[in-house]
Amino acid sequence: MLYIGIDLGTSSVKVVAASEDGTIFGSTTRTYPCLQPKPGWSEQDPHRWYKATCEAVRALLHTLGVSADSVAGISFGGQMHGLVALDERGEPIRDAILWNDGRSQAVCDELNERIGSEELTRRCGNIAFPGFTAPKVIWMREHEPEAYARIARVMLPKDYLAWRFTGVFCTDVSDASGTLLFDVAHRRWSAEMLAECGLTEAELPHVYESAGVVGTLTPEAAADLDLPASVKVIAGAGDNEAAAVGMACVREGQCNLSLGTSGTVFFPMAKMRVDSHGALHAFASAAGDWHLMGCTLSAASSLGWWMEDVLGTDDYELEQTRVGELGRNPVLFLPYLSGERSPINDASARGAFLGLRRGAGRAEMTQAVMEGVAFSLRQCVDVAASLSVRMDRVTICGGGAKSALWRRICANVLGRELSVLAREEGPGFGACVLAMVGCGAFASVAEAAEQLNHVVDTVPFDPEIAKRYEGRYELYLAAYPAVRELSHEIAKMEES
């Protein structure tokens, strides 16, 4: 039997097909636009997600030449935190407000000050971040009251697909954890936070564990997908949680470093624990327990911006061959192109190059972009280390991790050996694993993850290079406080 994993990303949807032994038969991608009606805003049309996903599933099955009857289940790994607001007819009231949208910073500031970080972490395991869903709802109430009054359902991006596929209003524990509406410790909606947003529990989806079976395809969805109506739909997980499942990062002591559009550092936890300073998120995990996670909003997207928008090239490999000796680059880069989440929680932060001089050219600046992202992830690792989090094994994945140079930079910035796994299809493969568990092929998510993936290579670090990076990292840590107020003034200018 085949299992389909749907990775609903920010710029595209990727559909992966795998069998119970972990063999990946193929994948297909369809793109869609990301709208930016104002600086710092980020929106998408949910209808485009559904259309692109159906197209990708049909195309993949056609390319593989397999019978639709061989598909047992479908699951998801989706971009997190986005606000999808539906009216009574089930139609989107407005374009979805995405995870990398910073318009609700003032709402977050007010929540964090009035309620306080300690009380918010008691309620939800997290403080308020502009990326989260609840601040977006409050922003709608304050700035779009007519649209807010029409809200009948609030859901997350991947759950819009599940609803269109099954007619079931659902989410999973991992994605719900990133809404600031969810009591992460007890895996249920927070009555206190619903009241803050003026929502009722009836307007929120039913919460499943990530491998839980939501239902089967409706006749309409089955026709759109060219699949039998008997195909099971499994709840799925947020993209980082699904990626961690695919990377077999499911037990305490493991850590996964992801260089995707955003960058994340993921730490599974056997018991619920929180970072009282709010630098790391505490979420329920797809494997049935919990995890801490740090997120930098612009990781591989920083390099994409630099290469394509600034240099005007898509030859990433050529540009990286020009990079010089590691640990000696005089140029620093702050990767705050979309503001920043972990650990500074500042939507008004802005990207910056520091240390430019005559002789500093595209090679030094390319290297600085890659190093700046690695430094931002190192900050999250350091916060976890301060909480005595074990990191016995650190894996690396994501589109950016396909670069051997970037892997070396990360290993030396962290001063840790990094493990590369056999299968690296990110959230798409993790969603396949969740579908297998939901369909009964494995007894648990952890069992499936560990049977279906294993380490095939390691990325060593050089103690001398790591030592040189320590000095650069200290300068990086000093850079943001030095330019913070200026960044805020620039952000205000953008709004005027």
TAKA-V961302 format. One record per helix or strand of 3 or more residues. SS is the DSSP state (H for helix, E for strand). FROM is the first residue (numbers start at 1). LEN is the number of residues. If there is no record, write none. Layout:
ss;from;len
SS;FROM;LEN
SS;FROM;LEN
//
This chain:
ss;from;len
E;2;7
E;12;8
E;24;8
H;46;19
H;68;3
E;71;8
E;83;4
H;105;10
H;117;8
H;133;11
H;145;5
E;153;3
H;157;10
E;170;3
H;173;4
H;191;7
H;201;3
E;206;3
E;213;4
H;219;7
E;232;3
H;239;8
E;253;7
E;263;7
E;281;4
E;290;7
H;300;12
H;316;6
E;332;3
E;352;3
H;362;25
E;391;7
H;399;4
H;404;11
E;418;4
H;426;13
H;445;8
E;455;5
H;463;33
//
